[in-house]
Amino acid sequence: MDLTYKILNTINHYGMFKRGDKILVAVSGGPDSACLIHILNGLKDRLGIELSIAHMDHGIRGAESRRDAQFVRKLAKSLGIKFAYKKLNPKRTKSKLSLEEYLREKRYKFFKKAGAKLGANTVATAHTLDDQAETVMMRIIKGASLKGIVGIHPVRFDGSVKFIRPLIETEKKDVVKYLKNEKIPFRIDRTNLEDRFLRNRVRNKILPYLAKVNPRVKRSLFNLAENLREDYEFIEEEKKKRKSLIKSRKSLHYIGLSDILLQPRALRKEIVREAFKSAGGNIKKLTFRHWKDVNNFIRTKKTGKVMDLPGGVKIRKTRDRLIFSK
C-alpha cells in the first residue's frame, strides 16, 4: 500500500483532523519527522489544513544539535511553512525526573506554547508503530498498570491542545523506504545508538532478540495496546460518572466507605487513585503493592486506622468515610 494512502487511512480512522485545523508539526529532522512533514504537506490541500513546524534543540549534542536545527529551519523555509524554535539549556535545575522524562516534559511544554503563538490547535508528532512497541515493552518491563500498557495514544488531549500521531500505524522500515524512494534528506541522531536510555536498549537489544521468537513482535505489541485501549477507555468513562463520589472540604478529600466498597475492583482502584491525586499525591509513585495494601485497608482495617502512602499522603478510615490528606 502507498505510504501516503496508509497514513491518510490512519488520520481518518482516528478522526485526527477536520477541515480548517491548524497543525503544528514537531520536526526533529530525523527520518520519522521528515517523512511526516512531507506527507502532511502533500495532503494539506486535500485535508484543508494549515501547517507550521516546531523544533527543539535539547542542547545535549553541541554542534550536531545546531546542524539539526539549521536543517529543520531550511526545510520549513523551502516548504513555505512557519517555524518555531527553542534551545534548551542542558543544565537542568533540580528535578526528580530522569533525563529522558525531563526532556519530554520540556519538549511538550514548548509544543503547547509554540502552538498557541502560531494559532495551531493541534500538535502532530512523528511516533511510529515501532515507537509504540518500544513504549509498551518498556512499560511491561517497569511493571505498568493498564493505563501504562496502552502506550502512546493516537489522539490525546492536554487541556485544550490535541496531540495526534499520524504515523502510529506505520513501521519505521516503511518510513525509511519512502524517504529513500522520494530522495528526501534527513538527519541522524547518533544518541539513538547509545544504550544509556532504556528505550534504546529496548530498541537495539530486547526487541531484536524477541523478533527471533516472533518476527512480528512489534506488531503484536501494537495490537496489545490497541486492544487494551478499548478496556481503558471504558473504565475512564465509568470513572468520570463516579467523580462526584470524591468530596472535598478544605485540605481533606473523602469517599463514602459504602460507596467505594460497592464499586468493582477495577473502578475502586481508579477512584482511589483520583482521591490520592486530589490530596496532592503523585500517581507515578503508586505501585501495585500500594494498591493491594489500600484495598486490604478498605475492606478489613478497623475504624480510626491510618495508612501512609507516598508523598506524605495519608488515608484515615472513619465509621463511614475514607479521608485522604497530605
Helices and strands as residue ranges (DSSP letters): H 3-13, E 22-26, H 31-47, E 50-57, H 62-79, E 82-87, H 99-118, E 122-124, H 129-142, H 146-149, E 155-158, E 161-164, H 172-182, G 190-193, H 198-201, I 202-206, H 207-210, H 217-241, G 243-245, E 246-249, E 252-256, H 257-261, H 265-278, G 283-285, H 288-300, E 306-309, G 310-312, E 313-317, E 321-325
